[in-house]
Amino acid sequence: MGRYAGAFGPHAPEATYVQHGYPEQFFDTGEVRLNYAVAGDESRPPLLLIPGQSESWWGYEAAMPLLAEHFHVHAVDLRGQGRSTRTPHRYTLDNVGNDLVRFLDGVIGRPAFVSGLSSGGLAGAWLSAYAKPGQLVAACWEDPPFFSSETAPVVGPPITESIGPLFGMWARYLGDQWSVGDWDGFVAAVPHELADWQAHVALVVGTAEPAQNLREYDPEWGKAFITGTFAANCPHHVMLSSIKVPVLFTHHFRMIDETSGGLIGACSDVQAGRVTQLVKGCGQSLTYKSFPMMGHSMHGQDPKLFSETLVEWFTGFTPSEEARV
């Protein structure tokens, strides 16, 4: 066991969490308590922000005041992240999506816009396909790992040839619910077990303490991805063939690493092409915007550009006219 075994999570709030600029509150779905923060006036259209894997709601904190000029903003911690409940053996895309269906009903209560990053983008796509009638107006999928986060995708490289090895290390060295907590072993192993670009993404070499976002993250999330259980009952090609609202797909930096052959980025060009084909094939509109020099999180790297992109694209949709999930 490492020195951080069992150290982080909702059961150890003093060691895990820090204060932020917006008040936090909980919504109980029946199975989990979802932590969230709100910004903006209730008279504005609601916007639900869904963070990526290993990100808490406060990853959006710099973008929220910009978005609050146009929306009633809700940023949520998914199960197993931030202050929300840990759910061993229950990390699936369907479960995450149904958490958000309950949140949309119980907290927002009217047709909403949604934007999600990375695996939060997968959750946004799930809502775009399977949310209750009238819950969604339109969706932004911010650099989501379509197909590349599956173990056996219908197109392009699988998770084992992208970010999967890092998730595997989190699962092995940190353990479900931080039950192993061998941070020192993890840091020491990164240069030997990961390709150079993956080690760069890990951002841990020489880091004595776990980063704040990882303290708030259940590493069993990563295990659910590399074992294939996260999307086992929700294949991406099936979900993408069922989209029912207009979609903006922002696609960020991507390339194939010449040394390892791995996908650097969330989604290859071939995979992005299949996304467009499937969504348009089911009769729904998809706007594709490429940002080849943008890092994975636009809302983290350039909150102003992210906010402007959302405001520009969502303008023209109104809940009364477009809420047709």
Beta strands, then each sheet from edge to edge (+ up, - down):
strand 1: 24-28
strand 2: 33-39
strand 3: 46-50
strand 4: 72-76
strand 5: 112-117
strand 6: 136-142
strand 7: 247-251
strand 8: 254-256
strand 9: 263-265
strand 10: 286-290
sheet 1: 1+ 2- 4+ 3+ 5+ 6+ 7+ 10+
sheet 2: 8+ 9-
end
